[in-house]
Amino acid sequence: MDKKKRIKNEAPTIATGIDDDEELNENATAEEIRRGNYTKVTKLVWDEYDPSGK
């Protein structure tokens, strides 16, 4: 199986010991960026606020 197909079938995971709210919001240091040791994190938040009052 080629690498692209294998990656598409895997569910996103978080390493053991990672606290979502703390570590995922922490910026990479200049040294980590220089070494390429960082990951871009995208956070999706569902907002159920309905201003129309329905």
Secondary structure, DSSP 8 states (H G I E B T S, - for coil): --HHHHHHHS-----TT--HHHHTTS---HHHHHHT--------------TT--
